[in-house]
């Protein structure tokens, strides 16, 4: 495909802006030494360019998108309509409070509902995404220990199956990361955890259900061990889609939680945004939250309030507001009954797929899973040299987005599948059929699997070269 700069010819153009209706004035300011590089294309060429780009993108609207731990589910279009209402889009963050009461009510109501879902007492909407929320939550933990003059607590414990952003966020917040191994059951090794805690423990970062799709049966004991050591428990909300409305992180013993509104609460995500990673906490940490919390006074008016010992703002103004509008719409549409039903269906779909595939694809942990499950193709790789990458690439020829590959790192030749609650049984049955067909093809002709995909716009890329020698700048 040609880049937009490679299309068209000098002199071609499309008039988009109306003619200037005021006198032109030349500014006495530094000027470019040479003209700005802009493509010379007609409206026809411009339209074709973006249509061609769209044809190369695979999203939830194109087909099955089982990206593990990312919850790439269908998002109801009513959320988009709500977020497009003029009262939400035609505002300015510096407007007087009395002119944006509806927007402040959105923030306050969403906070209240998310507190109910998570078992927290307060929430900030400022963080722009999950990792940003992790960093913010860790700042709360740091501020808490500092406020108690307990500065020896410098270590954050992170399981080896954690999302890669966990240790990265802890390091950015100034903590030393202590990795603990998982047990044979894929959950936290309690003995290793007990060995790791001490007077220098600031906290633990944990996802539950964890990255291999299992709910840790020892979760209350895990958070108790951390609290007894004087640390705080942080909940990575990436997998909340499996348990929302059924069990709450606050009831598991967690003190801080971040949520992914762009995963769990129905906002399109991927490709860089928009995202939203609100951070919730128990009451004793509220004073440290970033500023500008929306609260209602006795007269029913909404105001912004700054926490007493705030760690400071982590983003300009109040976060990605329209993502919050989408989340509130989703919460109101589903209600108290619909939220747990969504989670139950996500778990049902994952277990259905796992049960139908484990006759030919070995499961890393062959037990009832939550919202996702992990297959291991280590044996297939050893026997006929067909890897997890080969299976994933073959799926592209069937219009199916590959699942997460080679993660978590504790599972060799891993494929992590999360079907989500928004896929029908008919879709799951077709995908299961495709997985079986690919397996039979691999057995019959292993060498051909190394060429997949063969029917896509772009064939298999040299991923090592792309990672080591990326071309990030177009040379004119």
N, C-alpha and C positions, 0 to 999 in steps of 0.2 A: 504494500500500500504506500502511495506517495504521501509525504508530509504536506501540510497545507502550504508550506513555503515553496514546495516543488510543483504546485498546481498553478495554472493560469499564466498570463503573460503581462508584460509591462503595458499599462494603459487600461487593462480591464478593471472594473470596479463595480460595486453595488451601492447605491445611495440609500443609506439607512437614516441618517440624520436630516431633519428639515433644513431648509436654507436659513442662514443667520438673519434674524429680523432686527438686529441692532447694529450700530456702526462698529466696525472692526477697529481695534486699537492695538498697535504694536507695542509689546512690553519691552522695556529696556532691561533685559535680563540675559544671562549667558545662554547661548544657543548651541545646539548640537553641531559638531564638526562635520558629521555626515548624516544623511537621512536615516530615519528609523527603519529597521527591516520589518516591513509589513507585506503580507502576501497580496498580490494583485489578482483577485478572482472575482468572477461574476457571482450574483446571488445563486444562480443555478449550480455553479461549481461548489460554492460554499455549502449549499443544502446537501449535495451529493457527498461531500467530505464528511459531514457529521452523520449522515445516514450510514455511510460505510463504517465509521467508527462504532456506531451503535450496534451494527451487525457483528462486530467482533467482541462484544461484551456479553458475558453470561451473568444474568442475575436471577433472582427468585422468580421473576415474571417469565423467564425463558425456560426454566425447567428445574428439576430436583437439585438442591444445593445443600448437601449434608456436611457442611464444614464443622467438624467437631469443636465443641466449646465456644463456638461463635454465635449459635442460635440465629442462623440466617433464615428467618421465617417470614412468611407473607405478612405484610403490614396493611391493615384495612385502610382503604382510601378515605374513609370518613375522617381519619386523623389528619390527613393532608388538607382536607377542606377546612377543618377547624383551625389549623395552623395558618391558613391563608386568609382568615377573616381580617378585614381592614383594622379592626380595633386592636389586633395583635401585631400587625405588620407595619402600620403607619404610626409608630411611636418612636420616641427618642429616649435613651437611657437617662438623660439629664432633665426630663420633664418633672414638674412639681408632682409630689405624691398624690395630691387630690385629683389630678387629671388622668391617673393610671390605676385607679382603684381596682378595676377588673383584672388587670395584669398582676397586681399584687395578690389579689384573691386566688389567681391561678397558682402562684408560687406557694401561698400558704396552704391551700387545699391539697396540692400535690405532696407537699411536705408531710401533712397530716396523714394522708393515705399511705405514703411510703413508710412512715413511722409505724403504722399499723401492720403493714406487711412484714417489716423487718424486726419489729420489737425494739426499735430505737426510740429515743426521746426528742431528738432534734436532727435536722438535716440541712446541709448547705447545698445549693444547686450550682455553685460556682464552677467546680471542676469540669473540664471540657471533654473528658473521656475516661476510660477505665484506669489506665496507668496514671493519669493526672489525679484521679481520685485516690489511688494507692498512695501517691506521694503526699497528698493532702492529709490522708488518714494517719500516715506515719509522722507528719508534723504535729498532729494532735497528741500522739503518744509521746513524742519528744518533749513537747511543751508541758505535758502532764508531769513527767519525771523531773524536768527542770524546775517546775513550780514547787516541787517537794525537796529541791536541792539534792535529788537522788541522781547525780550526774555520772555515777559509775555504771549505769545501765546503758550500755553501748551496743548490745548485740540483738539482732533480730533473727529468730529461728524460722527457717523456710524448708519445707519438705522437698526432696529431690524430684518430685513429680509436679512441682508448682509451675505455673505459667512463668515464662522468662521475665516478664515485667516485674514480678515480685522481688527477686534479688536486686534487679536494677533500680527499682524505686527505693528500696531500703538503703542502697549505697548512695543514691542521690540525696537522701535525707540525712546522710552523715553517719549511718549505722554500719557496723560490721555484720556481715551475713554469715550465719551458721547453717549449713545444709545438713539435714538429717535424712537417713535412708528410709525408704518404705519397707514394710514387712512383705512377706510372701503373698499376703492377701491384698496387696496394693494400697493398703491404708497406712497410717502413721505407726511406726514402730515405737510403742510406748516406752520400752526400756531405753532406747536410744534417745528419746525425748527427755526422759528423766536424767540421763547422763549429761544432756546438753544444757539444761536450765541451771541457773545459779544467780548470784547477786548481781551479775552483769547483764542479766536478761531484761531487755526492754519490752519484748513482745514476741508474738508468733503470728505469722501470716499463713492463712489456711483457706483453701477452697473446699466447700462441702455442699453437695457431692464433689468428690475430688476429680482430678483430671482424667482418671481412667473410668469415670462414670459411676463410682461407688459411693454410697453414703457411709461415712465412717461410723461404725457402731459404737466406738469409744469416744464420741465427740465430747460428751460431758466430762469424762475423765481427762481428756486432752486439755480443755480450757481450764479445768480445775488445777492441773499440774502447773500451768502457766501462772495462774492467779496466786497459787501458794508460793511461787517463787518471786512474787512481786511484780510480774510483768502483766501486760495487757494483751488481749486476744483480738486480732484483726481478721475480719471476714472478707475474702475476695468474692464479690458477688457475681462473678462471671457465669456461674452455673445455677443462679437462683431460679432460672426458668423451670427447673425440675421440682422445686419445692415451694414456690411462692403460694401463699394462702394455705399451706399444709403444715409447715414448721417454720419457725422464725429464728434467724441468727441470734437475736437477743435472748431467746429462750435456751439456745445452745450454750450460752455463756460468753458470747462475743461482746466486746466493748465498742468496737468501731466496725463500720461496714461501708464498702463502696458498692454502688449499683451501676449497671450498664443500661441506661434507658434505651440506648440504641441497639440493645440485644433483647433484654427481657421485656421491656415495656413499649415495644413496637414503634421504632423509628428506623427507616432504612439506614443501613450502615455499610461500611466497606468503601474502599477507594479514598480513604482519608477523612471521611466525615459526612455530615455533621455528627458529632457524638455528644454524650453527656454522661458524666460520672459522679452523680451526687454522693456525698459522704454523710452517713448517719452516725450518731454516737449516743451513748448513754448520758444521762443528765450531768454527771460529774465532769464530763468533757465539753459540755456545750459552751462554756466560757471561752474556749480556745478556737472555736470555729471561725472560718473566714467571715469577714464582715458582710453587712447588708442582708440580714435575715428579715423576711416579711412577717410581721405580727399584727394582730387586730387589737385595738384598744377597747375600752369599756363602751364607747359610743358606736362601735361597729366600723370604725375607720381603720384602714390598713396603713402601716408605717414601716419604714426600714429601720432596723435596730442593729447596732454594732455590739458583738459580744465583748465582755469586759476585758478579757486577756487574749484577744484574737491573735492568731498566728499571722494575720495579715491577709490581704487579698491574694488569691492564686490565679485570678483571671480578671480582666477588665469587667467592671460592672457585675452582672448577675448570672453569668453562665449563658449557655445556648438556649435562650428562652423558648423559641419555637419548638425545640425538642421536648421541652417540659410540657408545652401545650398538647403535643401529640400523646405524651405519656398520660396526662390527665384524661384526655379523651378515651384512651384505651382502658384506663382504670374504671371510668364511669360507665363505659359501654359493657364491660364484663361484669363489674360489680362483685359483691362478696361471694356469690356462687360461681361466677365465671372464672375468676382468677385461679382457684384450686383446680377447676375442671381443665383449664389449659395445661397446667402442670401435669395432671394425671394423664392427659392424652399424649403429652410429650414422652412420659415414661412408658406408656402403653406402646406407642409407635416404636420406640427404641428396642424394647424387649421383643416385640413381634419380629422386627427385622433380624435381631440377633438369633432368635430361635430358628428362623427360616434359613439363615446362612451358615450356622455352625456345623452343618453336616459336611461342608467342604472347606470352610474357612475357620481355622482354629482361633478361638477367642483367648485373649491374654488372661482374662479372668472370667471363667465360665460359671457365672452366677447371675442372679437377677440384678440388672443394672438400673440406673436411673434414666437420665435423658439421653445418654450416649454410651457407646461401647467401643472397645478397642480390639481389633483383630491383629494377629501377628502372622506375617507371611514368611517367617524365618525358615520354616521347613520347606516351603515352596522354593524359596531362594536357594536353599542348600541342594534340593533334589534336582531341579530343572533350570536353575538360574533365572527365575522370574521373580522380580522384586516387587515390593509395595509400590514403587514408582511406576513400574510397568503396568500394574493393574489400574492405578490411578489414571495414567495417560490413556489407557484403553477406554475408560469410561467416557472420555471426551468425545469419542466417535459415536456415542449413543446420546449425546446431548445432555449428559449428566456432569455436573461440576464435581471434581475429585474431592474426596474427604480430606481431612488433615493428614498429612504424611509425616512419618518419622517422629511423631510426638504422641505421647510423652517419651522422653529419652530412655526411660526405664524399660520400655518395651521395644525389642528389636523388630525391624521391618514392620512398623506399626501403621495401621490405618484407623483413624478415629472417626466414627460416623455418628452424626446427630441429626436424626430425621425431622425433629421439631413436631409440634402439635398441629401444624397447619397443613400437613400432607395427608391425603386421603389413603384409604386402604388400597384402592386401585393403583395409585401411584407407587405405593410401597411394593405391591406385588410385581409391578412391571420392573422396578429397580432390582428386586430380588432375582427376577428372571434374568436380567442383564448380568448381574454378578455371577450367576451360575453359568451363563453362556461364555463369559470371559474366562472363567476357570476352565471350562472344557476346551476352549481355544488355546489356552496356555498349555494344557496337557498335550494337545494334539500337535502344536507347532510353537514351541517355546521361543525360537529365534525370531519369529514374526512379532512377538510381543515387544521386542526391543525397538520396533519401528513405530509403534503407536504413539500418537494418533495419526491416522492416514487420511481422514476425511474432513479435517478442520482447516480453517483458513491458514493457520500457521502450523507447520509440522513441529516435531519435537526439537526443542532448542538445546544448545550447548549451555546447560545451566551453570557449569563450573566456570566457563569463560564469562558468562553474563555476570556472575558474582564477583569474579576477580578483575575483569576488565570491562566494566560497564561503560557504555557511551552515554554520557549524561548531557552533552551539549552539542547542538547542531552547528556544524561549521558551514557558514555561508560561502 
